[in-house]
Amino acid sequence: MAEPTETATEEQSVVVTDLLAPASIVLGTTASDWEAAVRLVGGLLVAAGAAAPEYVDRMIEREHSVSTFVGEGVAIPHGTLAGKDLIVKDALSFVQFPEGVDWHGDRVVICIGIAAGGNGHVPILAQLAELLMDEERAAALRNASSIDEVIELMTPDPETD
């Protein structure tokens, strides 16, 4: 069992790009279905040292109980409460599926995986929601062609975000 460390609290200011390593960004790939997509984003979190491998199964469990599709072609899978003890550190992964993935009847082009201990997912989800509610930014992320572009688009603008 992993010991939770380096996790955000609701009171702390979160900058999502601080949690998103370039190695955890994959562009221009495909997945056969939502489960394969979740396994891919979850695998990136595991590879980043953010979660134990079993955390990916907790992400799948959450998706079976409630879809993590949030609109604008985006899904934000994260683990169930039972998976919190599998988190090592807060982190994000980002995968772009230009052809889209069927997500319980919706089309997902961007899948952002979250590993967050405690209540760390709350401020992370809040910041992601703010970023992705900007239709132009969401469209640009769906069409991003470089890792640097994704990081730039995911960086909050302190004057507007």
SERO-741119 format. One record per residue (C-alpha): residue number from 1; residue in three letters; x, y, z. Coordinates in steps of 0.1 Angstrom, whole numbers. Last residue first. Example, Ala and Ser with C-alpha at 12.3 -4.5 7.8 and 13.67 -1.06 7.14 Angstrom:
# residues 2
+-----+------+-------+-------+-------+
!  nr ! rest !    px !    py !    pz !
+-----+------+-------+-------+-------+
!   2 !  SER !   137 !   -11 !    71 !
!   1 !  ALA !   123 !   -45 !    78 !
+-----+------+-------+-------+-------+
END
This chain:
# residues 161
+-----+------+-------+-------+-------+
!  nr ! rest !    px !    py !    pz !
+-----+------+-------+-------+-------+
! 161 !  ASP !   -87 !   320 !  -145 !
! 160 !  THR !   -89 !   354 !  -162 !
! 159 !  GLU !   -60 !   375 !  -149 !
! 158 !  PRO !   -40 !   346 !  -135 !
! 157 !  ASP !   -41 !   329 !  -169 !
! 156 !  PRO !   -41 !   292 !  -159 !
! 155 !  THR !   -16 !   270 !  -177 !
! 154 !  MET !   -34 !   241 !  -195 !
! 153 !  LEU !   -31 !   258 !  -229 !
! 152 !  GLU !     6 !   264 !  -224 !
! 151 !  ILE !    11 !   228 !  -212 !
! 150 !  VAL !    -9 !   215 !  -242 !
! 149 !  GLU !    11 !   236 !  -266 !
! 148 !  ASP !    44 !   224 !  -251 !
! 147 !  ILE !    33 !   188 !  -256 !
! 146 !  SER !    27 !   195 !  -293 !
! 145 !  SER !    -1 !   193 !  -319 !
! 144 !  ALA !   -31 !   206 !  -299 !
! 143 !  ASN !   -64 !   201 !  -317 !
! 142 !  ARG !   -86 !   190 !  -288 !
! 141 !  LEU !   -66 !   214 !  -266 !
! 140 !  ALA !   -74 !   243 !  -289 !
! 139 !  ALA !  -111 !   234 !  -288 !
! 138 !  ALA !  -111 !   233 !  -250 !
! 137 !  ARG !   -93 !   267 !  -250 !
! 136 !  GLU !  -118 !   282 !  -273 !
! 135 !  GLU !  -148 !   268 !  -254 !
! 134 !  ASP !  -135 !   282 !  -220 !
! 133 !  MET !  -153 !   258 !  -197 !
! 132 !  LEU !  -122 !   236 !  -199 !
! 131 !  LEU !  -100 !   259 !  -178 !
! 130 !  GLU !  -125 !   266 !  -151 !
! 129 !  ALA !  -135 !   229 !  -150 !
! 128 !  LEU !   -98 !   219 !  -147 !
! 127 !  GLN !   -94 !   243 !  -118 !
! 126 !  ALA !  -124 !   229 !  -100 !
! 125 !  LEU !  -113 !   193 !  -106 !
! 124 !  ILE !   -79 !   200 !   -92 !
! 123 !  PRO !   -94 !   219 !   -62 !
! 122 !  VAL !  -116 !   188 !   -54 !
! 121 !  HIS !   -91 !   161 !   -64 !
! 120 !  GLY !   -69 !   169 !   -34 !
! 119 !  ASN !   -95 !   158 !    -9 !
! 118 !  GLY !   -72 !   132 !     5 !
! 117 !  GLY !   -48 !   120 !   -22 !
! 116 !  ALA !   -50 !   129 !   -59 !
! 115 !  ALA !   -44 !   109 !   -90 !
! 114 !  ILE !   -63 !   125 !  -119 !
! 113 !  GLY !   -65 !   114 !  -155 !
! 112 !  ILE !   -73 !   139 !  -183 !
! 111 !  CYS !   -89 !   124 !  -214 !
! 110 !  ILE !   -93 !   146 !  -244 !
! 109 !  VAL !  -112 !   136 !  -276 !
! 108 !  VAL !  -142 !   120 !  -259 !
! 107 !  ARG !  -175 !   114 !  -279 !
! 106 !  ASP !  -206 !   106 !  -258 !
! 105 !  GLY !  -226 !    74 !  -259 !
! 104 !  HIS !  -210 !    58 !  -228 !
! 103 !  TRP !  -177 !    73 !  -238 !
! 102 !  ASP !  -171 !    64 !  -274 !
! 101 !  VAL !  -135 !    75 !  -281 !
! 100 !  GLY !  -126 !   103 !  -305 !
!  99 !  GLU !  -107 !   104 !  -338 !
!  98 !  PRO !   -83 !   130 !  -323 !
!  97 !  PHE !   -77 !   110 !  -291 !
!  96 !  GLN !   -57 !   133 !  -269 !
!  95 !  VAL !   -42 !   120 !  -236 !
!  94 !  PHE !   -34 !   141 !  -205 !
!  93 !  SER !   -21 !   127 !  -172 !
!  92 !  LEU !   -23 !   145 !  -139 !
!  91 !  ALA !    -5 !   141 !  -106 !
!  90 !  ASP !    -9 !   142 !   -68 !
!  89 !  LYS !    15 !   120 !   -50 !
!  88 !  VAL !    16 !    83 !   -38 !
!  87 !  ILE !   -20 !    75 !   -43 !
!  86 !  LEU !   -31 !    39 !   -36 !
!  85 !  ASP !   -46 !    48 !    -3 !
!  84 !  LYS !   -72 !    70 !   -21 !
!  83 !  GLY !   -84 !    40 !   -42 !
!  82 !  ALA !  -113 !    31 !   -20 !
!  81 !  LEU !  -126 !    67 !   -25 !
!  80 !  THR !  -129 !    58 !   -62 !
!  79 !  GLY !  -103 !    67 !   -88 !
!  78 !  HIS !  -101 !    94 !  -113 !
!  77 !  PRO !  -113 !    99 !  -149 !
!  76 !  ILE !  -117 !   134 !  -163 !
!  75 !  ALA !  -135 !   131 !  -197 !
!  74 !  VAL !  -135 !   158 !  -223 !
!  73 !  GLY !  -152 !   163 !  -257 !
!  72 !  GLU !  -166 !   197 !  -246 !
!  71 !  GLY !  -186 !   179 !  -219 !
!  70 !  VAL !  -177 !   165 !  -185 !
!  69 !  PHE !  -175 !   128 !  -191 !
!  68 !  THR !  -165 !   111 !  -159 !
!  67 !  SER !  -194 !    86 !  -162 !
!  66 !  VAL !  -207 !    73 !  -129 !
!  65 !  SER !  -207 !    38 !  -113 !
!  64 !  HIS !  -188 !    19 !  -140 !
!  63 !  GLU !  -164 !    49 !  -145 !
!  62 !  ARG !  -156 !    48 !  -108 !
!  61 !  GLU !  -147 !    11 !  -110 !
!  60 !  ILE !  -124 !    18 !  -140 !
!  59 !  MET !  -106 !    44 !  -120 !
!  58 !  ARG !  -103 !    20 !   -91 !
!  57 !  ASP !   -88 !    -6 !  -115 !
!  56 !  VAL !   -62 !    21 !  -125 !
!  55 !  TYR !   -53 !    25 !   -88 !
!  54 !  GLU !   -41 !   -11 !   -87 !
!  53 !  PRO !    -9 !     0 !  -104 !
!  52 !  ALA !     1 !    21 !   -74 !
!  51 !  ALA !    -1 !    58 !   -80 !
!  50 !  ALA !    18 !    90 !   -87 !
!  49 !  GLY !    51 !    73 !   -98 !
!  48 !  ALA !    49 !    89 !  -132 !
!  47 !  ALA !    45 !    54 !  -148 !
!  46 !  VAL !    14 !    49 !  -125 !
!  45 !  LEU !    -1 !    81 !  -137 !
!  44 !  LEU !     6 !    72 !  -173 !
!  43 !  GLY !   -10 !    38 !  -168 !
!  42 !  GLY !   -41 !    56 !  -155 !
!  41 !  VAL !   -43 !    76 !  -187 !
!  40 !  LEU !   -40 !    45 !  -208 !
!  39 !  ARG !   -62 !    23 !  -187 !
!  38 !  VAL !   -89 !    50 !  -188 !
!  37 !  ALA !   -87 !    51 !  -227 !
!  36 !  ALA !   -89 !    13 !  -229 !
!  35 !  GLU !  -120 !    14 !  -207 !
!  34 !  TRP !  -135 !    42 !  -228 !
!  33 !  ASP !  -132 !    22 !  -260 !
!  32 !  SER !  -108 !    10 !  -287 !
!  31 !  ALA !   -83 !    37 !  -279 !
!  30 !  THR !   -64 !    59 !  -303 !
!  29 !  THR !   -34 !    83 !  -302 !
!  28 !  GLY !   -26 !   118 !  -315 !
!  27 !  LEU !   -11 !   132 !  -283 !
!  26 !  VAL !     2 !   117 !  -251 !
!  25 !  ILE !    11 !   138 !  -221 !
!  24 !  SER !    24 !   122 !  -189 !
!  23 !  ALA !    60 !   125 !  -200 !
!  22 !  PRO !    55 !   163 !  -202 !
!  21 !  ALA !    47 !   162 !  -164 !
!  20 !  LEU !    13 !   175 !  -154 !
!  19 !  LEU !     9 !   183 !  -117 !
!  18 !  ASP !    25 !   217 !  -117 !
!  17 !  THR !     4 !   223 !  -149 !
!  16 !  VAL !   -27 !   220 !  -127 !
!  15 !  VAL !   -18 !   249 !  -105 !
!  14 !  VAL !   -35 !   243 !   -71 !
!  13 !  SER !   -38 !   268 !   -44 !
!  12 !  GLN !   -40 !   251 !   -10 !
!  11 !  GLU !   -71 !   252 !    11 !
!  10 !  GLU !   -87 !   221 !    -5 !
!   9 !  THR !   -56 !   202 !     3 !
!   8 !  ALA !   -30 !   191 !   -22 !
!   7 !  THR !   -10 !   159 !   -20 !
!   6 !  GLU !    28 !   154 !   -18 !
!   5 !  THR !    26 !   122 !     1 !
!   4 !  PRO !     1 !    94 !     6 !
!   3 !  GLU !    18 !    61 !    16 !
!   2 !  ALA !    14 !    34 !   -10 !
!   1 !  MET !     0 !     0 !     0 !
+-----+------+-------+-------+-------+
END
